[in-house]
Structures are given as structure tokens and as C-alpha cells.
């Protein structure tokens, strides 16, 4: 006698695809996506198809999130090395025959225009998490040295483009994995101390260090100018300081409740530069005020806290390192963008997650969230 099993209908199978999804994380992402759509509709009203393109990018990111969430963490680990090598190869291709825009060579034409450095925001934590998983229980200083080499090869290629914002995010992703893997504080403390000393010298000797004709080693001229402009935006209010000044004016003019949807004068009179990309937080602040900012920050805090909780509950070292590092990327995205628009950090090209316009960055965000969902989902399915 042959027993036949009837395949469940599509209507019954669809809920199973969402089984195990992390509710608070999904809610935070949904709230951020809605805020992004509202802000883009207002700030991009005269930017052609910006709003429609942003909505399409969010849908694509959501689809990628859903697909990646179905992949078990064990299979994600198998993608680490191929994705890392592909990312580095594309960075080399950009250096050889990439597309140059506004003095930077960051893009590659492969039928569509892509920014390969975005791939490393996901490929880097995947690669380093795979590396430390393979050496679990027998970590040596040499293993951290090899991880450092794997980290700084793509960072060097990204800095050469130049793209300091993406380089910072990739660096944070890699160092996050190394820190969670047990990197000694003896190695962490010296660069932190040097950084604090540098900030101290800049604050107290700003007039001398930022004087005309003074050139700093290592940094490009435009990077030095951004730091000096941060210290004194009034040095060149109609030039290099214009971004920071207008951003702070927009944030301050919003007050507690904001001027209202579609009522932002700084935004609609085009005083805010890059108001649909890097400086979209200024447009949001002007129209929704301090209250809107607090709600936005709460959504980001929920996202970060849920990411850390997923990392703590992850069953394997690979999953813990990966979830922790990706969560740190989201924190860095939000902190750096809000900080630079508010005038407390130098202006770098870091978008605000789910709010700023950008196709490649949105795909990267969808992949990162999909990985977090995959780790959370695998844990819950095992428990059930």
C-alpha cells in the first residue's frame, strides 16, 4: 500500500516562509522605510523620479531581505570566500577602468552602473566571521594578523578611489568581527589613544593646523579641508562650510514639532545641498522637528538592540560574529550620518539607512537585514 501525501496549498505555504521572522526588527525596518518614503516625497519632489526610484529600491531591498532570510547561516558561510574574492576583484576592476564622477572613481559599468565597494560591507564581515569560525578554540595572534591583512587590502583599494565614507564602514565591519572574536585591548588601546591625542591637538591648535598652506600627511586635501571646516564652518560659509551651516539651520528651524510635511523652507528653496542623499536628515528634521527625530532614533535603537540580541542568542561563533558586526554597521551608518549633518562629525559620504536615496546601498542594507533575519529565524525554528 502506497501512502500519498497531498502537497499543501500555496495559501498554507506562504505563512511558513515568514515563520520565525523577528517581529521587533521587522517593525523597526518598516517604520524607517515609511519615514524614508515620506521624506523622499517631500525633499525629492523636483528631482524627477527620485521618489518612485526610492520606493522601487525599498521594494527590491525587501525582496532581497526575504530571500536571504530563507538561507540558513551554514549556507551563508559557504558564500564568504567567493563573495569576498569577487568584491576585491571588482575593486581592482574599478581602479583599472572604473567610471569617474566628481573626481572619484568608484563605479563600474556592467550593463548597469554599480558601486563594488558596497559589496564589501557584507563580504568583509562574512569573510572574517568564516575565518575565525575555522579557527575556533585555537586562536593565535597570527590569526588576527591574517584577518588584518584580509581587512586592509580592500580598504586600501577603497581609500584610493577615494571614498572615505565607505572605507570607514568596511573598517568598522571588519574591526567589529575582530573585536567580538576576542581582539586584545592591548592592540585596541594605542590607536584609540592616538586618535584622542589628535582630536586634542586639533581643538587647541586649530588655527595653526588649519592655516593656509599647511598640509597634513596621509590625508587628501579635501579630507583635511572637511575636518578644518568642521572646526570652523564660518571660515568659508559660502563654500566648504555651506553644507554644515545649512544643515544646522534646517535642524534648528524645525523646532519641537517641525514645520510640517512639505513645508520645509530650507528644503524646498534648495538651501540644503544633497537633500535627497547624504543630507536628507536635515530635510527630515526641518519638517518633523525634534519629536520626529526622537521617533527616528528610537527606530534605529530598536534595530540595533534587536541585532545585538540576535547576536547574543546565535548558536555558532560564525553567526554571533556576523550578526554583531552587521549590527555595528547599522549603528555606524546612523551615527555618522546624523553626526555629520548636525555638525559634530566631518562630512563624509555615508547615507542614512532606508531614508537616503541610493540603489546599491539599499541592496546592501537588504542583504544585511536578511542575514540578521536568517540567524534569528534559524534559532527560532530550531527551538520550535
N, C-alpha and C positions, 0 to 999 in steps of 0.2 A: 504494500500500500504506500503510495507516494503522497506525502503531505505538501500541500501547496500554500504558500504564504502570499496573501494579497499585499501589493505594494501600497503604502499609504498615499492618499491623495496629496496633490501639491498644497492644498489648503491646510492640511495637517503637518506637512513637512516644513513649511515656512517658519512657524514658531520655533522649531528645533534649531534653525540656523541662528536665531537670536538667543538661544538658551545659554546662560552663563555670562552674558554681557554685563559689565559693571554699570549699574544704574547711575550712581552719582557722577561717574566720569562722563557717561553719555549725556547727562543733563547739563554738565558744565560746558561741554563742547557745543551742545545745541544752543545754549544761551549766548556763547561767544559768537557762533555763526549768525544768529539773529542780530546781534549788535553790529556785526560786520556788515550785514546786508543793509541795515538802516543807515549806518554811517556812509557806506559807499553810495547809496542812492542820493544822499544829500551832497557829499563832497565831490562826487563824480558826475553830477547832473549835466555838466557841459563838456564831459570827457568822452563823447561819443558812446561807445558800447561798454564802458567800464563796468557799469552795474550788472549788465547781462553777462559779461565775461566773468565777473566775480562770482555771480550766482552759479554759473556753469562750473567754475573751478571748485566751488564748495561741494557741488554735487559729485564731481569727479573724486575729490578727496574723500567724501563719504563712501563712495563705491569702493575706493582703494582700502579704506578702513575696514569695510565689511569683508572684503576678500582676504586681506591679510589676517584678520581676526580668526578666520577659519583654519589657518595654517598652524599646526602645533609648534611649540618652541623648538622641539627637536629638529623639525624640518627647517626652521629658520636658521638654526645653527649651520646646516649644510650649505646655506646660501652665503655665509660670511665671507669666505675666501674668494669665490667668484665675483661677488659684488664689490669687494674691496679692490681687487685687481682691475676690474672693469672701470671703476671710478678713477683710479690712478692713471690708467691708460687714456681715459678721456681727458684728464687734466693735461697730460703730455700733448695730446692732440690739440687742445686749446692753445698751449704755448707755441705750437708749430704753425697752425693755420686757423686759429680761432677768429671770431668776429670782434672787432674793436668798436666800442661805443663810449663816448665821453672820456676818452683817454685810457680806458681799461679794456683788456682783452679777457673776457670772462665767458663768452658764449660760443656755441658750436652749432653749425647748421647741418642737421642730419635729416633733411626733409622738413623738419620743424626746428625752430631755434630753442636750444636747451642750455641750461647752465649746469655743467657737470659737477661743479663744486658742491651743489646742493645734495648730490648723491652721497657725498662723504659724511654728511650729518647723520646718516643712518648706517652707512657702510663702516664707518670708524668704530662706533660702539659695538656693532656686530662682530667685527674682526677682533677687537681686543677682548671682548667677552668670550669669544671662541678660544682665543689664545690662553687666557687664564683658566678656562674650563679644562683644557687639555692638560694643564699643569696643576690641577687642584691637589692640595695635600703635599706638594713638593716644590713650592715656590721658592726661588732663589733671587738674589739681586740681579743676576744676569737676565732673568725673565722680564724684569721691569725695564732693563736696558733695551732689550729687543722690542718691547712694547713701545718704548720711547722712539725708537727708530721708525717703527711702523706708523707712529703718530706724526712725526715731524717731516717725513717725506712728502705726504700730500699737503701739509700745512705750508711747507716751503714753496710748492707749486702754486698754491692759492695766494700767498702773500705776493708772489712775483707778478700776479695778474694786473694790478694789485686789487685785493678785496679783503680789507681788514676785518669787516663785519663777519663774513662767512668764516674767515680763519679763526676768529675768536670763538665762534660757535662750535667748530670742529675741534678746536683745542679743549674747550670745556667738556665736550662729549668724551674725548679720549682721556683727559685727566680725571674725569668722573669715574670711568671704569677702573683706572689705576688706583684711585683713592679708595673706592669701595672694595677693591681686591686686596687692600692692605698696604698701600704705599706708606713708607715710614715718614713720620713727621719731621725727621731729621733732613729729609730731602725736600719736604714741602716748605719748611720754615724759611730757608735762605732766600728763595725768590720772593716770598711774601714780605720779608723784611726789606729787601732791596726795593720792592715796589712802594712800600710805605715811606722809605727814605726819599725816593724820587718824588713822591707827592709832597713831602715836607719841603724839599728844595724848591719845587715849582711854586708852592704857595708863598714862600718867604722871599724868593729871588725871582719872581715872575717878571719884573720889569727888565732885569738883566738878561734872563734866559730867552725872553721873547722879543728882545730888541731887534731892530732891522739889521740884517747881515749875519746874525747868529744862526749857525746851522748845527743841528743835533745829529750825532751819529746814529746809524741804523735806520731811523725813520725817514720816510719820504717827506718832501717839503710840505705837501698838502696835509699829511698826518700831523706834522709839527704845528702847522697853522690852525688845525682844528683844535688841538689842545690849548694853544695860546688864546684862541678865540673863546673857548670855554671859560678861561680865567677872566677874560675881559671882553665880552661881546661888543661893548661900546667902542672898542678900538677901531672897528670898521663896520658901523651899523648898517650901511647900505650895501656891504659886500659880504665878507666872510661871516660877520655876526648877524646877518639878516635872518637866517633860519632860526637861530636860537631866540632872538628877540621877538620875532613874530609868533613863535610857538608859545613863549611865556605870556605874551599879551593875550593870545587866544584862550589859554588855560585860565588866566586870571579873570578875563572878562566874562567867563561863563558863570561865575558866582556859585551859589549853592545848588540852584535848580537848573541852571543853564538858560540859554536864550530861547530854546525850543527847537524842535525838529524843523530843518530847512530855514532857520532864522539866524544862522551864524554869519555875522558880517565879515569877520576876518576870513572865513572860508569862502563865501560867495563873492566877495570883492577881490579874491585871489591874492590876498596878502600872505597866506600860508603856502610856502613852497612845498612841492611834493605832497600835497594834501591827501592824495589817494594811496600813497605808499608809505614812506618812512615817517611822515609827519601826520598821519591820519589820527593819531591820538589827540593832537591839538584840535582838530576839527570836531572830534567826539566830545572833548572836554568843553568846548565853547557852547555846543548845543545841548548837552545833557548835564553840565555842571559837576560840582563835587559829588553830588548824590549818585549821578551816573558813573563817575569814576570809582566810587566805593563799590558799587554793584559789580562793575567790571573787574575790579581787583579781587572781590570775593569769588567770582567765577574762576579766575586764574588760581587763586589759593586752593579752591576745591580740586581743581585739576591736578595741581602739584601734590597736595596731600594724598589724593587717591593714588597717584602714581607711586608715591613713596610707600603707601600701604601695600600696593600690589607687589612692589619690590621686596618688602619685608616678608610677605607670605609666599613668595615664589619658591618652588620646590627644589630648584637646582641652582648652582653657582652661576651658570650662564644666564639664566632667566633673571636672577637677582641683579647681576651687574648690568645687564641690558636695560631692565626696567628702571633702575636707579639712574643710569646715565641719560636715558631719553627724557625722564622727568626733569633732570637738571637742565637739559637743553630748553625745554619749555619755560622753565623759570628764567633762564638767561635771556631768551627771546623777549619776554615781557619786561623784565627788569631793565635791560639795556635800552629797549625802545622807549619805555616811559621815562627813563632817566635822561636820555639824550634830548627828548622833546621838552622835558621840564628844565633843562639847563644844568643838570648835575653831572652829566657824563658827556664826553666828546661825541660829536655827530659821526656815526658810522652807519653803514647800510644794513641795518637789522630791522626786518618788518615786525609788526605786531601780529601774533598768531591769530588767524581767522578774521582779522579786521583789515589788514593791509592788502592791497591788490598785488597779485603775483601768482602765476600759474605753477612754475617749478617749485616754489616754496610751499604752495598749498599741497602739492603732491607729496612732498617730503613730510609735511605735518600729518597728512592722512596715513602715510606709512608708519610714522612713529606712534600715532594713536592706535593703529591696527595692531602693532606689536604689543603695546600695553594691554589691549583687549584680549589678544591671543594668550598672553601669560595669565591674566585674570581668569579667562574662560577655561583654560586647561586645568587650573587649580580647582575651580568650582565644579567642573564636570567630574573630576576625579573624586571629590568629596561626596558628590551625589550618586 
